[in-house]
Amino acid sequence: MLRGAKLLLLKASHAFHLSSLLFSSRWRNSRLLILCYHGVSIDDEHEWDPVLYVPQEYFRARLKYLRDQKCSVLPLGEAVERLYNGTLPPRSVVLTFDDGFYDFYAVAWPVLQEFSMPATVYQTTYYSDYARPVFDVICSYVLWKSSKAELEWPAVIGPNIALPGDRVRAIDAIRGYCVREKLTGREKDGVILELASRLGVDMDGILNRRILQLMNPAEIREIATAGIDVQLHTHRHHAPADSAVLWAEIDQNRERIERLTGRKASHFCYPNGAVRDGVPDLLRQRGVISGTTLRRGLASPSSDPLLLERVLDTCTLADDEFLGWLTGIASFLPRRTVPPSAGEFYRDK
């Protein structure tokens, strides 16, 4: 009901030109809309998880709209600096991509080049060193792809699990098995192959198309050479409040990114948008300039630079909502925190 009421209010504000007045106001020109994307589909990923993925035509339509609305699409570092020194150009927007999946290289980057727009990729680096899918998300995807009515795998999950209704329970059971057996990353590859075989899913096709794999070092180097900004997202997609562990995650991530790009990595994105107490201060101590969250809103000069607001653009975000955030009028409406997608939770364990 809340969302329906908000959509009606947004439609009315657009119809009566309130949003267009705000779009050109001093208030909006002193604020920065940081848009968040995770993936742009190689195949059907947006049908599997419409929060994690959008189709290419959707992404292209969003960039066309930014261009038609005469938005100033800025590189992240420049935008953050100008946010705080009061020199943002009108209708400022930043494009960010979390995780650094291969689909950015194959599907999203060509569209960005088509529109000559800059973007930042927050790159996790553990899986970029290996030519294999991210374990937790590929489990979810393979279970979704299957047409089987149940998963039979007593050695791993115990009693049979009904599909598709109990996919989350199946993922938890498989993850629990891997933890109990202390499987390595390579050993977990075998678990995925066995899961796909039991479910009748074409794993060779998924692997050949590199669905749910990260960019490899050569691809990261290539996009950075071409002007894409590659920044910090931790090594294993993990940002604990323990200073020693967090700093190791940052240092490993930073070392790999800077070696590949030849540029300083000092901007950070919280994995899954989760901000634990004390972590922003620990990031400052490690020389991090900005940190982006999944707290919906426009970043303003009063925002903590280590707690910058963003708007997650997904297949479930209506055009009126997108325009509401672009103009800023959505900031004045009540909102709930966007829950992370089930597919977002991953890190090597």
C-alpha positions in Angstrom: 0.0 0.0 0.0 2.8 2.4 0.8 4.4 1.9 -2.6 1.1 2.4 -4.4 0.5 5.6 -2.6 4.0 6.8 -3.3 3.6 6.0 -7.0 0.4 8.1 -7.1 2.2 11.0 -5.4 5.1 10.7 -7.8 2.8 10.6 -10.9 1.0 13.7 -9.6 4.2 15.6 -9.0 5.3 14.8 -12.5 2.0 15.8 -14.0 1.9 19.1 -12.2 5.6 19.8 -13.0 6.6 20.0 -9.4 9.4 17.5 -10.0 10.7 19.4 -13.0 10.8 22.6 -10.9 12.8 20.7 -8.2 15.1 19.2 -10.9 16.3 22.7 -11.9 16.5 24.0 -8.4 19.5 25.1 -6.3 18.6 22.4 -3.9 18.9 19.6 -6.5 22.1 21.2 -8.0 23.8 20.9 -4.7 23.1 17.1 -4.5 24.4 14.0 -6.1 22.4 11.0 -7.3 24.7 7.9 -7.1 23.0 5.1 -9.0 23.8 1.5 -8.1 23.8 -1.5 -10.5 25.0 -5.0 -9.9 24.7 -6.7 -13.2 23.4 -6.4 -16.8 22.2 -9.8 -18.1 24.2 -12.0 -20.4 21.2 -14.3 -20.7 18.2 -14.6 -18.3 19.8 -13.4 -15.0 17.2 -10.6 -14.6 14.5 -13.3 -14.6 16.3 -15.2 -11.9 16.9 -12.1 -9.8 15.3 -8.8 -10.9 17.0 -6.9 -8.1 20.5 -8.1 -8.8 20.2 -7.9 -12.6 18.7 -5.8 -15.4 18.5 -6.6 -19.1 20.7 -4.7 -21.5 17.8 -2.8 -23.2 16.7 -1.6 -19.8 20.1 -0.3 -19.0 20.4 1.4 -22.4 17.0 3.1 -21.9 18.2 4.5 -18.5 21.3 6.0 -20.1 19.3 7.5 -22.9 17.0 9.0 -20.3 19.9 10.6 -18.4 21.2 12.0 -21.7 17.8 13.3 -22.8 17.3 15.0 -19.4 20.6 16.7 -19.8 22.1 15.1 -16.6 25.7 15.7 -15.8 27.1 12.2 -15.5 30.4 12.5 -13.6 33.3 10.2 -12.6 32.9 9.2 -8.9 36.1 10.9 -7.6 35.3 14.2 -9.3 31.7 14.1 -8.2 32.6 13.5 -4.5 35.2 16.3 -4.6 32.7 18.7 -6.2 29.9 17.7 -3.8 31.9 19.0 -0.9 33.4 22.1 -2.5 30.0 23.2 -3.8 30.8 23.1 -7.5 28.5 20.3 -8.8 27.1 21.0 -12.2 23.3 20.8 -12.7 21.6 17.4 -12.3 24.7 15.5 -11.2 24.6 11.7 -11.4 27.2 9.0 -10.9 27.0 5.4 -12.2 28.4 2.6 -10.0 28.5 -1.1 -10.4 29.1 -3.5 -7.5 31.2 -6.6 -7.5 32.8 -6.5 -11.0 31.0 -9.4 -12.8 32.1 -10.3 -16.3 28.8 -9.1 -17.6 30.0 -5.5 -17.0 32.8 -6.1 -19.4 30.7 -8.0 -22.0 27.3 -6.2 -21.8 27.3 -3.0 -19.8 30.6 -1.5 -20.9 29.6 -1.4 -24.6 26.5 0.6 -23.7 28.5 3.0 -21.6 30.8 3.5 -24.5 27.8 4.1 -26.8 26.8 7.0 -24.6 30.3 8.1 -23.7 29.4 8.0 -20.0 31.9 7.3 -17.1 31.3 4.7 -14.5 32.9 3.2 -11.4 33.2 -0.6 -10.8 33.6 -1.6 -7.2 35.7 -4.7 -7.8 36.0 -7.7 -5.4 39.2 -9.5 -6.3 39.2 -13.1 -4.8 37.1 -14.6 -7.6 38.7 -12.5 -10.3 41.8 -14.7 -9.9 39.9 -17.8 -10.8 37.9 -18.8 -13.9 34.8 -20.0 -12.0 31.5 -18.6 -10.9 30.9 -17.1 -7.5 29.7 -20.1 -5.4 26.7 -18.9 -3.5 25.1 -17.0 -6.4 25.7 -19.8 -8.9 24.0 -22.3 -6.5 20.9 -20.1 -6.5 21.0 -19.7 -10.3 21.4 -23.4 -11.0 18.5 -24.2 -8.6 16.4 -21.6 -10.4 17.3 -23.0 -13.9 16.2 -26.5 -13.0 12.7 -27.9 -14.0 13.0 -30.7 -11.4 10.4 -31.0 -8.8 12.9 -31.8 -6.0 16.6 -32.1 -5.3 17.7 -35.6 -4.2 21.2 -35.5 -2.7 21.2 -37.3 0.7 25.0 -37.1 1.3 24.9 -33.3 1.0 21.3 -32.1 1.9 19.8 -35.0 3.8 16.1 -35.5 3.0 14.9 -34.5 -0.5 14.1 -30.8 -0.9 11.1 -29.6 -2.9 11.7 -27.2 -5.8 11.2 -24.4 -6.5 9.6 -23.5 -3.2 12.5 -24.5 -0.9 15.4 -23.2 -3.0 16.7 -21.0 -0.1 16.7 -24.1 2.2 18.6 -26.0 -0.5 21.3 -23.3 -0.8 21.7 -23.2 3.0 22.1 -27.0 3.1 24.7 -27.0 0.4 26.6 -24.1 2.0 26.4 -25.9 5.4 27.9 -29.0 3.8 30.8 -27.1 2.3 31.5 -25.5 5.6 31.4 -28.8 7.6 33.6 -30.5 5.1 36.0 -27.5 4.9 36.0 -27.6 1.1 38.4 -25.4 -0.8 37.2 -23.2 -3.7 38.3 -25.8 -6.2 36.4 -28.6 -4.3 33.3 -26.4 -4.3 33.5 -26.3 -8.1 32.9 -30.0 -8.1 29.8 -29.5 -5.8 28.4 -27.1 -8.4 29.0 -29.5 -11.3 27.3 -32.3 -9.3 24.4 -30.0 -8.4 23.9 -29.1 -12.0 24.1 -32.7 -13.1 21.5 -33.8 -10.6 19.2 -31.0 -11.6 19.6 -31.5 -15.4 21.1 -28.0 -15.9 23.5 -27.3 -18.8 26.5 -26.2 -16.7 28.9 -26.2 -19.7 26.7 -23.5 -21.4 26.8 -21.4 -18.2 30.5 -21.7 -17.8 31.2 -21.0 -21.5 29.2 -17.8 -21.3 30.8 -16.9 -18.0 27.5 -16.2 -16.3 28.1 -15.1 -12.7 31.8 -15.0 -13.0 33.9 -11.9 -12.2 36.1 -10.1 -14.7 39.6 -11.5 -14.9 42.8 -9.4 -14.4 43.2 -8.8 -18.2 39.6 -7.5 -18.5 40.0 -5.3 -15.4 43.2 -3.9 -16.8 41.5 -3.3 -20.2 38.5 -1.4 -18.8 40.7 0.7 -16.6 43.0 1.6 -19.5 39.9 2.7 -21.4 38.8 5.0 -18.5 36.5 3.0 -16.3 37.2 3.7 -12.6 37.9 0.6 -10.6 37.6 0.9 -6.8 37.5 -1.0 -3.5 34.9 -3.6 -2.6 37.1 -5.8 -0.4 38.9 -8.9 -1.5 36.4 -11.5 -0.4 33.2 -9.4 -0.3 33.5 -9.1 3.5 33.8 -6.0 5.7 33.8 -7.0 9.4 34.2 -4.6 12.3 37.5 -6.4 13.3 40.1 -3.9 12.3 42.9 -6.4 11.5 40.5 -8.5 9.3 39.0 -5.5 7.6 42.3 -3.9 6.9 43.6 -7.1 5.4 40.5 -7.2 3.1 41.1 -3.6 2.1 44.9 -4.0 1.6 44.5 -7.2 -0.5 41.8 -5.6 -2.6 43.7 -2.3 -3.0 47.0 -4.0 -4.0 45.4 -6.1 -6.7 43.4 -3.2 -8.1 46.3 -0.7 -8.1 48.6 -3.2 -9.7 46.1 -3.9 -12.5 45.0 -0.3 -13.1 48.0 1.8 -12.3 45.7 4.2 -10.4 45.0 4.8 -6.7 42.0 3.0 -5.2 40.6 5.1 -2.4 36.8 4.9 -2.8 34.9 2.1 -1.2 31.5 0.3 -1.4 30.2 -1.7 1.5 29.5 -5.3 0.6 25.7 -5.9 0.6 25.4 -2.3 1.7 25.9 -3.5 5.3 27.6 -0.9 7.5 28.8 -2.2 10.8 29.5 0.0 13.8 33.0 1.5 13.7 33.8 0.4 10.1 33.6 4.0 8.6 36.3 5.2 11.1 38.5 2.2 10.3 38.2 3.0 6.6 39.3 6.6 7.2 42.3 5.3 9.0 43.2 3.3 5.9 43.0 6.4 3.7 39.6 5.7 2.1 38.0 8.9 0.8 34.4 7.8 0.3 32.1 4.9 1.1 28.8 4.2 -0.6 25.9 2.4 1.0 22.5 1.1 0.0 20.7 3.8 2.0 18.3 5.4 -0.5 18.7 9.0 -1.1 20.7 11.8 -2.8 24.1 12.6 -1.3 24.3 16.1 0.0 27.1 18.3 1.4 26.0 17.3 4.9 26.4 13.5 4.1 29.2 11.7 5.8 31.6 11.0 2.9 32.0 7.4 4.3 28.2 6.9 4.4 27.1 8.2 1.0 23.5 7.5 -0.1 22.8 5.6 -3.3 19.7 4.5 -5.3 19.6 0.9 -6.4 18.2 0.7 -9.9 16.5 -2.6 -10.6 13.8 -4.2 -12.8 11.4 -3.5 -10.0 12.0 0.3 -10.0 9.1 1.9 -11.9 9.9 4.7 -14.4 8.1 7.2 -12.2 10.2 6.1 -9.2 13.4 6.5 -11.3 12.4 10.0 -12.3 11.5 10.8 -8.7 15.0 10.0 -7.6 16.5 11.7 -10.6 14.7 15.0 -9.8 15.0 14.5 -6.0 11.3 14.6 -5.2 11.4 11.0 -4.0 13.6 12.2 -1.1 10.6 13.8 0.5 8.5 10.7 0.5 8.5 8.0 3.2 10.7 5.0 2.3 11.9 1.7 3.5 15.4 0.4 3.3 15.9 -1.7 0.2 16.6 -5.3 1.4 19.6 -6.9 -0.4 18.7 -9.6 -2.9 19.3 -13.2 -1.8 21.9 -13.4 -4.7 24.0 -10.6 -3.2 25.3 -12.6 -0.2 28.6 -14.2 -1.2 32.1 -14.5 -0.1 34.6 -17.3 0.0 34.6 -19.0 3.3 
